[in-house]
Amino acid sequence: MADEKTPPVDSVPAEDTSAPQADTQAADAAPKAAPKAEAGAEPKAAPKAAPKKEKPPALEDKPFTEFIEQHFIPTLESALKDKGLDDIQLTLDQRPLEVFGVSDDEQYWHVKGQWRKGDRQFNIAFTKDNISSPKLFYFADRGSQPSTIEQFMGDERKITLDLLVLFTLRRLNGQKWLARN
């Protein structure tokens, strides 16, 4: 059954009924045009990534003495002053181990910390001029000569400024020199 607007199949279209055919042609053309537009459209080009900025070298990659003098010592001094050690003196120099019973004359880089007018001191000795080299720690109290050498940061694979400061504070706190339990 056809509705009132649909012309019979066997009838000839009148002059004024060309609009439905035009609508049909337009309707047929529209779906075909849309896929052509999609198929003919160029794919969107991915935005070009900006060239990566080169990162400045890490502090730890600087030459040994520059890193120790310009970064480690000032950072450690600031951290120790925050813990209440106002008269701390930190130095970097090269000398043999100053431990009782050790007669090794080999020169090592030392970061030496002293406070209480030299009454307390600690040393971090670097076996090579590289912060990743094996490190030794020794200390003395009441002006005595150090008598025990300890390995320092031996299990750490990557050495950073923050880790050096943290381990130094931990070791001094373990000696109960920074805070009492």
C-alpha positions as CSV (number, residue, x, y, z in Angstrom):
1,M,0.0,0.0,0.0
2,A,1.3,3.3,-0.9
3,D,0.6,6.5,0.9
4,E,-1.0,9.5,-0.8
5,K,2.3,11.2,-1.7
6,T,3.8,8.2,-3.4
7,P,2.9,8.1,-7.2
8,P,1.7,4.8,-8.6
9,V,4.3,2.8,-10.4
10,D,2.6,2.6,-13.7
11,S,1.8,6.3,-13.8
12,V,3.9,8.8,-15.7
13,P,5.3,11.5,-13.6
14,A,3.8,14.9,-14.1
15,E,5.9,18.0,-14.9
16,D,5.5,19.4,-11.4
17,T,6.5,16.1,-9.7
18,S,10.1,16.3,-10.7
19,A,11.0,17.4,-7.2
20,P,10.8,13.9,-5.6
21,Q,13.2,12.6,-8.2
22,A,15.5,15.5,-7.5
23,D,15.3,14.8,-3.8
24,T,16.1,11.2,-4.5
25,Q,19.0,12.1,-6.7
26,A,20.2,14.5,-4.1
27,A,19.7,12.0,-1.4
28,D,21.7,9.4,-3.4
29,A,24.4,11.9,-4.1
30,A,24.8,13.1,-0.5
31,P,25.9,9.7,0.9
32,K,28.2,9.2,-2.0
33,A,29.7,12.7,-1.5
34,A,30.4,12.2,2.1
35,P,32.6,9.1,1.7
36,K,34.4,10.8,-1.1
37,A,35.1,13.7,1.1
38,E,36.4,11.4,3.8
39,A,38.4,9.2,1.4
40,G,39.7,12.2,-0.5
41,A,40.6,14.1,2.7
42,E,44.3,14.0,3.6
43,P,45.0,12.3,7.0
44,K,45.8,14.8,9.7
45,A,49.5,15.1,10.1
46,A,50.8,14.4,13.5
47,P,52.2,17.5,15.1
48,K,55.9,17.6,14.9
49,A,57.6,17.0,18.2
50,A,59.7,19.9,19.3
51,P,63.4,19.2,19.4
52,K,64.3,17.9,22.8
53,K,66.3,20.4,24.9
54,E,69.6,19.0,26.0
55,K,69.6,18.6,29.7
56,P,72.5,20.3,31.5
57,P,75.0,17.8,32.9
58,A,74.1,16.5,36.4
59,L,75.9,18.0,39.3
60,E,77.4,14.6,40.0
61,D,79.1,14.6,36.5
62,K,81.1,17.7,37.3
63,P,84.8,17.3,38.1
64,F,85.4,15.9,41.6
65,T,86.9,18.9,43.3
66,E,84.4,21.3,41.8
67,F,81.4,19.1,42.9
68,I,82.8,18.8,46.4
69,E,83.7,22.4,46.9
70,Q,80.8,24.1,45.2
71,H,78.0,21.7,45.9
72,F,78.6,19.0,48.6
73,I,80.4,21.1,51.2
74,P,77.9,24.1,51.1
75,T,74.9,21.7,51.1
76,L,76.3,19.7,54.0
77,E,77.2,22.8,55.9
78,S,73.7,24.1,55.5
79,A,72.1,20.8,56.6
80,L,74.4,20.6,59.7
81,K,73.6,24.2,60.7
82,D,69.9,23.3,60.4
83,K,70.6,20.5,62.9
84,G,72.1,23.0,65.3
85,L,75.9,22.9,64.6
86,D,76.7,26.5,64.2
87,D,80.5,26.3,64.5
88,I,81.0,23.6,61.8
89,Q,84.0,23.9,59.6
90,L,84.2,21.7,56.5
91,T,87.3,21.4,54.3
92,L,88.5,19.4,51.4
93,D,92.1,18.4,51.2
94,Q,94.4,15.6,50.1
95,R,96.3,13.7,52.8
96,P,97.0,10.2,54.1
97,L,94.5,8.5,56.4
98,E,94.9,9.8,59.9
99,V,93.8,6.7,61.8
100,F,95.7,5.2,64.7
101,G,97.6,2.1,63.6
102,V,97.4,2.9,59.8
103,S,100.8,3.6,58.3
104,D,99.6,4.0,54.7
105,D,101.2,7.1,53.1
106,E,98.9,7.1,50.1
107,Q,97.1,10.4,49.6
108,Y,93.3,10.4,49.6
109,W,90.8,13.2,49.1
110,H,89.1,14.0,52.5
111,V,86.1,16.0,53.4
112,K,86.8,16.9,57.0
113,G,84.3,18.3,59.4
114,Q,85.1,19.8,62.8
115,W,83.1,21.6,65.4
116,R,83.2,22.3,69.2
117,K,86.5,24.0,68.6
118,G,87.9,20.8,67.0
119,D,86.7,18.6,69.9
120,R,84.6,16.6,67.4
121,Q,85.6,15.7,63.9
122,F,84.7,13.3,61.1
123,N,86.3,12.5,57.8
124,I,85.0,11.1,54.6
125,A,87.9,9.8,52.5
126,F,87.5,9.1,48.8
127,T,89.9,6.5,47.5
128,K,89.9,8.1,44.1
129,D,89.0,11.5,42.8
130,N,85.5,10.3,41.9
131,I,82.4,10.5,44.0
132,S,81.4,7.0,42.9
133,S,84.7,5.5,44.2
134,P,84.8,3.6,47.5
135,K,84.6,5.9,50.4
136,L,85.8,5.5,54.0
137,F,84.4,7.2,57.2
138,Y,86.2,7.8,60.4
139,F,85.6,10.1,63.4
140,A,87.1,11.2,66.7
141,D,85.7,12.8,69.8
142,R,87.3,14.9,72.5
143,G,90.4,15.6,70.4
144,S,91.5,12.0,70.3
145,Q,93.0,10.3,67.2
146,P,90.5,8.3,65.1
147,S,91.0,4.5,65.5
148,T,88.2,2.9,63.4
149,I,87.7,3.1,59.6
150,E,84.3,2.2,58.2
151,Q,83.1,1.7,54.7
152,F,80.8,4.6,53.7
153,M,77.9,4.2,51.2
154,G,79.3,0.9,50.0
155,D,75.9,-0.5,48.8
156,E,74.8,2.5,46.8
157,R,75.1,2.2,43.0
158,K,74.3,5.7,42.1
159,I,75.8,8.5,44.2
160,T,74.0,11.8,44.2
161,L,74.5,15.0,46.2
162,D,71.3,14.4,48.2
163,L,72.5,10.9,49.1
164,L,75.9,12.0,50.2
165,V,74.4,14.6,52.5
166,L,71.8,12.1,53.8
167,F,74.3,9.4,54.6
168,T,76.6,11.8,56.3
169,L,73.8,13.1,58.5
170,R,72.7,9.6,59.2
171,R,76.2,8.5,60.2
172,L,76.6,11.5,62.5
173,N,73.2,11.0,64.0
174,G,74.1,7.3,64.6
175,Q,77.0,8.6,66.7
176,K,74.4,10.7,68.6
177,W,76.2,13.9,67.7
178,L,73.2,15.6,66.1
179,A,70.3,14.6,68.3
180,R,69.8,12.5,71.4
181,N,67.4,9.6,71.4
